[in-house]
Amino acid sequence: MFGTPDDSEVVRDSFTSRLTARIPAPAFEPLRQLIVKGDAEGLWSMDLEFAPFFCPVCRATFCGAHWKRWDVFDEDGWHDSIRGACPEGHERMLED
């Protein structure tokens, strides 16, 4: 995380993409604590895009090389989301 509690953002680089998100002041400390603890499930619970490497069914993390991922497009051909399946085959949205 970068910035102060009143003006901060989180930058996440992963196998899906680079994500930059503004963090509201009330979420700053809870998010910081999840990052410090390495709590992937907590990050996923806060925002699924913060932890695309986490499978909530397995309750485990997997590296990008082990996820199957695919892009989803809407009827007009616009990119809608990225979905994936963990090594155990559990499918979920990775990025919206």
Backbone as numpy.savetxt, mean C-alpha at the origin, in Angstrom:
# Nx Ny Nz CAx CAy CAz Cx Cy Cz
8.33 9.12 6.19 7.48 10.28 6.19 8.37 11.50 6.19
7.85 12.54 5.57 8.60 13.78 5.47 7.72 14.93 5.95
8.32 15.89 6.62 7.61 17.08 7.05 7.27 17.04 8.52
6.46 17.99 8.91 6.01 18.10 10.29 4.59 17.54 10.39
4.09 17.29 11.60 2.73 16.76 11.72 1.67 17.60 11.00
1.88 18.90 10.92 0.89 19.77 10.27 1.03 19.81 8.76
2.15 19.35 8.23 2.39 19.41 6.79 3.33 18.28 6.40
2.76 17.09 6.22 3.63 15.94 5.95 3.10 15.11 4.78
3.99 14.25 4.29 3.62 13.30 3.26 4.42 12.04 3.46
3.90 10.96 2.94 4.61 9.68 2.96 4.91 9.32 1.51
6.09 8.78 1.30 6.50 8.31 -0.02 6.78 6.83 0.10
6.10 6.03 -0.72 6.26 4.59 -0.70 6.67 4.12 -2.09
7.82 3.45 -2.18 8.27 2.83 -3.42 8.08 1.33 -3.28
7.42 0.73 -4.25 7.23 -0.72 -4.19 7.18 -1.30 -5.60
6.89 -2.57 -5.68 6.82 -3.25 -6.97 5.63 -2.79 -7.81
4.69 -2.07 -7.22 3.55 -1.56 -7.99 3.84 -0.19 -8.58
4.43 0.70 -7.80 4.74 2.05 -8.26 5.34 2.86 -7.11
5.52 4.13 -7.38 5.91 5.09 -6.34 4.65 5.85 -5.96
4.36 5.91 -4.68 3.17 6.59 -4.18 3.61 7.73 -3.26
3.07 8.91 -3.48 3.26 10.04 -2.58 1.88 10.45 -2.10
1.69 10.49 -0.79 0.38 10.83 -0.22 0.52 11.86 0.88
-0.34 12.86 0.86 -0.41 13.84 1.94 -0.99 13.15 3.17
-0.47 13.50 4.32 -0.92 12.88 5.57 -1.59 13.95 6.43
-2.88 13.77 6.76 -3.55 14.73 7.64 -2.88 14.73 9.02
-2.85 15.86 9.67 -2.18 16.00 10.97 -2.60 14.93 11.98
-3.91 14.60 12.12 -4.28 13.57 13.11 -3.71 12.18 12.80
-3.39 11.90 11.55 -2.87 10.58 11.18 -1.35 10.51 11.26
-0.69 11.64 11.46 0.77 11.66 11.42 1.40 10.71 12.44
1.08 10.86 13.70 1.72 10.05 14.74 1.33 8.58 14.64
0.05 8.24 14.44 -0.28 6.82 14.26 0.47 6.18 13.08
0.58 6.90 11.96 1.30 6.36 10.81 2.78 6.23 11.11
3.35 7.22 11.76 4.77 7.16 12.12 5.05 5.94 13.00
4.17 5.69 13.96 4.34 4.54 14.85 4.28 3.21 14.09
3.36 3.10 13.12 3.26 1.88 12.32 4.54 1.65 11.52
5.09 2.73 10.96 6.33 2.63 10.18 7.48 2.22 11.09
7.60 2.87 12.25 8.69 2.56 13.18 8.62 1.10 13.64
7.40 0.60 13.90 7.23 -0.78 14.35 7.34 -1.79 13.21
7.30 -1.32 11.97 7.30 -2.25 10.85 6.01 -3.04 10.77
4.91 -2.41 11.14 3.60 -3.06 11.21 2.90 -3.01 9.86
3.18 -4.00 9.01 2.59 -4.03 7.66 1.07 -4.16 7.71
0.56 -4.96 8.63 -0.90 -5.11 8.73 -1.56 -3.80 9.14
-0.93 -3.08 10.06 -1.46 -1.77 10.47 -1.43 -0.78 9.32
-0.33 -0.77 8.55 -0.25 0.11 7.38 -1.35 -0.23 6.38
-1.54 -1.52 6.12 -2.59 -1.96 5.20 -3.96 -1.53 5.72
-4.18 -1.65 7.03 -5.46 -1.26 7.62 -5.70 0.24 7.48
-4.64 1.02 7.58 -4.77 2.47 7.45 -5.09 2.86 6.01
-4.38 2.24 5.07 -4.58 2.50 3.64 -3.95 1.36 2.87
-4.74 0.60 2.13 -4.21 -0.58 1.45 -3.05 -0.25 0.52
-2.99 0.98 0.02 -1.90 1.36 -0.87 -0.57 1.58 -0.14
-0.61 1.74 1.18 0.63 1.88 1.94 1.39 0.56 2.04
0.69 -0.57 1.85 1.33 -1.88 2.03 0.88 -2.87 0.96
1.21 -2.61 -0.31 0.79 -3.54 -1.36 1.45 -4.92 -1.23
2.49 -5.01 -0.45 3.25 -6.26 -0.24 2.61 -7.15 0.82
1.55 -6.68 1.49 0.92 -7.40 2.59 -0.33 -8.14 2.12
-0.43 -9.42 2.46 -1.64 -10.20 2.19 -2.44 -10.30 3.49
-3.66 -9.72 3.52 -4.44 -9.77 4.75 -4.98 -11.17 5.07
-5.08 -12.05 4.10 -5.56 -13.41 4.36 -4.43 -14.22 5.01
-3.25 -14.18 4.43 -2.08 -14.87 5.00 -1.56 -14.17 6.25
-1.86 -12.86 6.32 -1.30 -12.00 7.36 0.22 -12.03 7.30
0.72 -11.93 6.04 2.16 -12.00 5.78 2.53 -11.04 4.67
3.81 -10.71 4.63 4.33 -9.86 3.56 5.13 -10.73 2.58
5.10 -10.31 1.32 5.84 -11.00 0.27 6.51 -9.96 -0.60
7.69 -10.28 -1.10 8.37 -9.34 -1.98 7.65 -9.28 -3.33
7.93 -8.22 -4.06 7.26 -8.01 -5.34 7.48 -9.14 -6.33
8.61 -9.83 -6.26 8.88 -10.92 -7.20 7.92 -12.10 -6.99
7.29 -12.16 -5.82 6.40 -13.29 -5.54 4.92 -12.97 -5.75
4.59 -11.70 -5.94 3.21 -11.33 -6.25 2.98 -11.45 -7.75
1.82 -11.95 -8.14 1.37 -11.82 -9.52 0.57 -10.54 -9.53
0.78 -9.69 -10.52 0.05 -8.42 -10.56 -0.44 -8.16 -11.97
-1.54 -7.43 -12.06 -2.09 -7.06 -13.36 -2.83 -5.73 -13.26
-2.83 -5.02 -14.36 -3.53 -3.75 -14.45 -4.99 -3.99 -14.82
-5.87 -3.16 -14.26 -7.30 -3.24 -14.55 -7.68 -1.93 -15.23
-8.42 -2.03 -16.32 -8.86 -0.87 -17.09 -10.37 -0.81 -17.09
-10.92 0.42 -17.09 -12.38 0.56 -17.16 -12.85 0.41 -18.61
-14.16 0.53 -18.81 -14.75 0.33 -20.14 -14.19 1.30 -21.18
-13.78 2.48 -20.75 -13.26 3.49 -21.67 -11.76 3.34 -21.93
-11.13 2.35 -21.34 -9.72 2.11 -21.56 -8.80 2.82 -20.58
-9.36 3.53 -19.60 -8.54 4.24 -18.60 -8.07 3.25 -17.53
-6.85 3.47 -17.09 -6.29 2.63 -16.03 -7.10 2.85 -14.76
-7.61 1.77 -14.18 -8.47 1.87 -13.01 -7.73 1.50 -11.73
-6.99 0.39 -11.76 -6.34 -0.07 -10.54 -5.29 -1.14 -10.89
-4.58 -1.55 -9.85 -3.66 -2.67 -9.97 -4.13 -3.72 -8.98
-4.33 -4.93 -9.47 -4.73 -6.05 -8.62 -3.59 -7.06 -8.60
-3.63 -7.94 -7.63 -2.59 -8.94 -7.55 -3.03 -10.14 -6.75
-2.19 -11.16 -6.78 -2.41 -12.37 -5.99 -1.08 -12.71 -5.31
-1.16 -13.01 -4.03 0.02 -13.41 -3.26 0.44 -14.82 -3.70
1.57 -15.32 -3.25 2.02 -16.66 -3.63 1.02 -17.77 -3.27
0.14 -17.52 -2.31 -0.87 -18.51 -1.92 -2.14 -18.38 -2.76
-2.17 -17.39 -3.68 -3.31 -17.23 -4.57 -4.41 -16.30 -4.06
-4.19 -15.62 -2.94 -5.20 -14.70 -2.41 -5.15 -13.41 -3.22
-6.26 -13.05 -3.82 -6.32 -11.89 -4.70 -6.81 -10.67 -3.93
-6.23 -9.52 -4.28 -6.70 -8.26 -3.68 -6.28 -7.08 -4.56
-6.89 -5.93 -4.29 -6.47 -4.69 -4.93 -5.16 -4.26 -4.29
-4.19 -3.91 -5.11 -2.90 -3.43 -4.60 -2.83 -1.91 -4.64
-3.39 -1.33 -5.69 -3.46 0.14 -5.82 -4.77 0.50 -6.48
-5.35 1.57 -6.01 -6.61 2.06 -6.56 -6.36 3.22 -7.48
